[in-house]
Amino acid sequence: MGRDGSAVEIPESATAPVGYERLDGDVPVLHPPRLSERAREVQGRLTQGYGALAEILAVEPPELRAMLIAAEDWNRAPRENEHPYPPGLPYFTRSTHPPTLVLPETLSPAFRPRTEATLPLTVWHELAHAFLLQREVVRTPAWLREFVPQAAAAAVARRVGLPLEDHLSRAEDAGFTIRGFEELASAGDQMSFQNLLLRLGAAALEEFGEGFLKRLFRALWEEDRIVDEERAEELLAGALGSGGRRWLESRPEFQGENMRNTISKNGQGAEIS
């Protein structure tokens, strides 16, 4: 799950593969005719997230569209980079006008666990990137950059009654914490990282309510310098409010020792993968 930075805008008509149809709505969905049923499912989730995030964040929703890409058209999806993303990985790009959520026909096998919540959480994650990137955002550590959309997706799930507990109960143990995660990691570890962030976001919502998301978005919009680890923790703790720092320090996803480092120190064998 990713996002792209600013780029030269490309007209909408120049970026849709030939023969794609348009499903109108709050977030229009471009799709090949054979994926019309999937497109309606995706648009339903987009509509839920679009309205919920606008209310939670108290902002005007961004103008954007979604593109449901057939497997055979993946290399023609809009993007900034010369080379396409790996197949099956959704992303948000500002290379078009309006910006586009690019969604694959089938999610990569790396997306685990596979439950009824997997697709909607993925859609809302990318939608949250679009909301955040209505304004320029400085670079932050990976854990904060990805915590924001995961927590936002969890907030939408709570509003629509999606069973997050069941989904998270099926996630495998990561073997590391969000602050011990290395960005150049395997696809499986990347997914474990996202699941840790989702669990932390769901727990924060339970403890502090939705209001911290609005405060966190605004704090990130107001930052004008690159955010380091210390500042990232300050921003999140401040957004959580009273008791936020103590709560973060109590969470195993956030402060617990990296299990891989523990194994290395104890001399018990190779790293967990």
C-alpha positions as CSV (number, residue, x, y, z in Angstrom):
1,M,0.0,0.0,0.0
2,G,1.6,3.2,-1.1
3,R,1.3,6.7,-2.3
4,D,3.1,8.8,-4.9
5,G,4.3,12.4,-4.7
6,S,3.6,15.4,-6.8
7,A,4.0,15.2,-10.6
8,V,2.9,16.9,-13.8
9,E,-0.8,16.6,-14.2
10,I,-2.2,14.4,-17.0
11,P,-5.7,14.9,-18.4
12,E,-8.2,12.2,-17.2
13,S,-8.9,11.1,-20.8
14,A,-5.3,10.3,-21.3
15,T,-4.9,7.8,-18.5
16,A,-7.8,5.3,-18.6
17,P,-7.1,2.2,-20.6
18,V,-9.2,1.9,-23.8
19,G,-12.7,0.5,-23.3
20,Y,-13.0,1.4,-19.6
21,E,-16.4,2.4,-18.3
22,R,-17.2,5.1,-15.7
23,L,-19.3,4.4,-12.6
24,D,-20.4,7.8,-11.3
25,G,-20.6,8.7,-7.6
26,D,-18.8,10.7,-4.9
27,V,-15.7,9.0,-6.1
28,P,-16.1,7.9,-9.8
29,V,-14.7,4.5,-10.6
30,L,-13.2,3.7,-14.0
31,H,-13.2,0.0,-14.7
32,P,-13.3,-2.6,-17.5
33,P,-16.8,-3.9,-18.4
34,R,-16.1,-7.4,-17.0
35,L,-15.3,-6.0,-13.6
36,S,-18.6,-4.0,-13.2
37,E,-19.8,-6.0,-10.2
38,R,-16.4,-5.5,-8.5
39,A,-16.5,-1.8,-9.3
40,R,-19.9,-1.4,-7.6
41,E,-18.5,-3.2,-4.5
42,V,-15.5,-0.9,-4.5
43,Q,-17.6,2.2,-5.0
44,G,-19.8,1.2,-2.1
45,R,-16.8,1.1,0.2
46,L,-15.4,4.4,-1.2
47,T,-18.8,6.1,-0.5
48,Q,-18.7,4.8,3.1
49,G,-15.1,6.0,3.6
50,Y,-15.6,9.3,1.8
51,G,-18.4,10.5,4.0
52,A,-17.1,9.1,7.2
53,L,-13.6,10.6,6.8
54,A,-15.0,14.0,5.9
55,E,-17.0,13.9,9.2
56,I,-14.2,12.5,11.3
57,L,-11.7,15.0,10.1
58,A,-14.1,17.9,9.7
59,V,-12.7,18.8,6.2
60,E,-14.0,19.1,2.7
61,P,-13.3,15.8,1.0
62,P,-10.8,15.9,-1.9
63,E,-11.8,15.7,-5.6
64,L,-10.5,12.3,-6.8
65,R,-11.4,9.2,-8.7
66,A,-10.7,5.5,-8.5
67,M,-9.5,3.2,-11.2
68,L,-10.1,-0.6,-10.9
69,I,-7.3,-2.0,-13.1
70,A,-7.6,-5.3,-14.9
71,A,-4.6,-7.6,-14.5
72,E,-3.7,-7.3,-18.2
73,D,-3.8,-3.5,-18.0
74,W,-1.6,-3.0,-14.9
75,N,1.4,-1.7,-16.8
76,R,-0.8,1.1,-18.2
77,A,-2.1,2.4,-14.9
78,P,-1.3,6.1,-14.1
79,R,1.8,6.6,-12.0
80,E,4.8,8.9,-11.6
81,N,7.5,6.3,-11.9
82,E,8.8,4.9,-15.2
83,H,8.2,1.3,-13.9
84,P,4.8,0.1,-12.7
85,Y,4.2,-1.0,-9.1
86,P,4.3,-4.7,-8.4
87,P,1.0,-6.3,-9.4
88,G,-1.7,-6.4,-6.8
89,L,-0.5,-3.4,-4.8
90,P,-2.9,-0.5,-4.6
91,Y,-1.7,3.1,-4.4
92,F,-2.7,6.7,-4.6
93,T,-1.2,9.0,-7.2
94,R,-1.3,12.7,-7.9
95,S,0.0,12.3,-11.5
96,T,-3.5,12.8,-12.8
97,H,-6.2,15.5,-12.5
98,P,-8.1,14.7,-10.4
99,P,-5.8,12.4,-8.4
100,T,-6.4,8.7,-8.6
101,L,-6.8,5.7,-6.3
102,V,-5.3,2.8,-8.3
103,L,-6.8,-0.5,-7.3
104,P,-5.9,-3.9,-8.7
105,E,-8.4,-6.4,-10.0
106,T,-7.0,-8.8,-7.4
107,L,-5.0,-7.9,-4.3
108,S,-1.5,-9.4,-3.9
109,P,-1.3,-12.6,-2.0
110,A,0.8,-10.6,0.5
111,F,-2.3,-9.1,1.9
112,R,-3.1,-11.1,5.0
113,P,-5.2,-12.1,6.7
114,R,-7.9,-12.6,4.0
115,T,-11.3,-11.8,5.6
116,E,-14.3,-9.8,4.7
117,A,-12.5,-6.7,6.0
118,T,-9.4,-7.0,3.8
119,L,-10.7,-5.2,0.7
120,P,-12.6,-2.4,2.5
121,L,-9.7,-1.7,4.9
122,T,-7.4,-1.4,1.9
123,V,-9.7,0.9,0.0
124,W,-10.1,3.2,3.1
125,H,-6.3,3.2,3.7
126,E,-5.7,4.6,0.2
127,L,-8.6,7.0,0.6
128,A,-7.1,8.3,3.8
129,H,-3.8,9.0,1.9
130,A,-5.9,11.1,-0.5
131,F,-7.5,13.1,2.4
132,L,-4.1,13.7,4.0
133,L,-2.4,14.8,0.8
134,Q,-4.9,17.5,0.0
135,R,-2.1,19.6,1.5
136,E,1.6,19.2,1.5
137,V,3.0,16.9,4.2
138,V,6.6,16.7,5.2
139,R,8.5,13.5,5.4
140,T,7.9,11.4,8.6
141,P,9.2,8.1,9.9
142,A,7.5,5.1,8.1
143,W,5.5,4.1,11.2
144,L,3.8,7.5,11.5
145,R,3.3,7.9,7.8
146,E,1.4,4.5,7.6
147,F,-0.2,4.7,11.1
148,V,-2.3,7.7,9.9
149,P,-4.2,5.8,7.1
150,Q,-4.4,2.6,9.1
151,A,-6.0,4.3,12.1
152,A,-8.3,6.2,9.7
153,A,-9.4,2.9,8.1
154,A,-10.0,1.5,11.5
155,A,-12.2,4.5,12.3
156,V,-14.3,4.0,9.2
157,A,-14.6,0.3,10.1
158,R,-15.9,1.1,13.5
159,R,-18.5,3.4,12.0
160,V,-19.9,0.9,9.5
161,G,-19.7,-2.1,11.9
162,L,-17.0,-4.0,10.1
163,P,-15.6,-6.8,12.4
164,L,-12.1,-5.6,13.0
165,E,-11.5,-7.9,16.0
166,D,-12.0,-11.0,13.9
167,H,-9.7,-9.7,11.2
168,L,-6.9,-8.8,13.6
169,S,-7.2,-12.1,15.5
170,R,-6.2,-13.8,12.3
171,A,-3.1,-11.8,11.7
172,E,0.2,-13.6,12.4
173,D,2.6,-12.4,15.1
174,A,5.1,-9.9,13.5
175,G,8.2,-10.6,15.6
176,F,9.1,-6.9,15.6
177,T,7.6,-3.5,16.7
178,I,6.5,-0.7,14.5
179,R,9.6,1.3,15.5
180,G,11.9,-1.6,14.8
181,F,10.6,-2.2,11.4
182,E,13.0,-1.9,8.4
183,E,11.4,-0.4,5.3
184,L,13.4,-2.6,3.0
185,A,11.6,-5.7,4.1
186,S,9.9,-8.7,2.6
187,A,6.3,-8.5,1.4
188,G,5.2,-10.6,4.4
189,D,7.0,-8.3,6.9
190,Q,5.4,-5.3,5.2
191,M,2.0,-6.8,5.8
192,S,2.8,-7.6,9.4
193,F,3.9,-4.0,9.8
194,Q,0.6,-2.8,8.5
195,N,-1.3,-5.2,10.8
196,L,0.6,-3.9,13.8
197,L,-0.4,-0.3,12.8
198,L,-4.0,-1.3,12.3
199,R,-4.0,-3.0,15.8
200,L,-2.5,0.1,17.4
201,G,-4.9,2.4,15.5
202,A,-7.9,0.4,16.7
203,A,-6.7,0.4,20.2
204,A,-6.2,4.2,20.1
205,L,-9.7,4.7,18.9
206,E,-11.0,2.6,21.7
207,E,-9.0,4.5,24.3
208,F,-9.2,8.1,23.0
209,G,-12.1,8.2,20.4
210,E,-12.0,9.6,16.9
211,G,-11.0,13.1,17.8
212,F,-7.3,12.3,17.8
213,L,-7.4,11.7,14.1
214,K,-8.5,15.3,13.3
215,R,-5.8,16.6,15.6
216,L,-3.1,14.4,14.1
217,F,-4.0,15.4,10.5
218,R,-3.9,19.1,11.4
219,A,-0.6,18.7,13.3
220,L,1.0,17.0,10.2
221,W,-0.4,19.8,7.9
222,E,1.2,22.4,10.2
223,E,4.7,20.8,10.3
224,D,7.2,22.5,8.0
225,R,10.3,20.5,8.7
226,I,11.2,16.8,8.2
227,V,9.8,14.9,11.2
228,D,12.3,12.7,13.1
229,E,11.5,9.8,15.5
230,E,11.4,12.0,18.6
231,R,9.1,14.6,16.9
232,A,6.9,11.9,15.5
233,E,6.3,10.5,19.0
234,E,5.5,14.0,20.2
235,L,3.0,14.6,17.4
236,L,1.1,11.3,18.0
237,A,1.2,11.6,21.8
238,G,-0.1,15.2,21.6
239,A,-2.9,14.2,19.2
240,L,-4.0,11.5,21.6
241,G,-4.3,14.0,24.4
242,S,-4.1,13.5,28.1
243,G,-2.3,10.3,29.0
244,G,-1.3,9.7,25.4
245,R,2.4,9.3,26.0
246,R,2.0,6.9,28.9
247,W,-0.5,4.9,26.8
248,L,1.9,4.7,23.9
249,E,4.7,3.6,26.2
250,S,2.5,0.8,27.4
251,R,1.6,-0.6,24.0
252,P,3.7,-3.6,22.9
253,E,3.3,-2.6,19.2
254,F,5.0,0.7,19.9
255,Q,7.7,0.3,22.6
256,G,8.3,-3.4,23.0
257,E,11.8,-4.7,22.2
258,N,12.3,-6.0,18.6
259,M,12.0,-9.8,18.9
260,R,14.6,-10.3,16.2
261,N,17.1,-8.4,18.3
262,T,16.2,-10.5,21.3
263,I,16.9,-13.7,19.4
264,S,20.2,-12.3,18.1
265,K,21.3,-11.3,21.6
266,N,20.4,-14.7,23.1
267,G,22.3,-16.5,20.3
268,Q,19.3,-18.7,19.5
269,G,19.6,-18.7,15.8
270,A,18.8,-16.8,12.7
271,E,16.3,-13.9,12.4
272,I,12.6,-14.6,12.2
273,S,11.3,-14.0,8.7
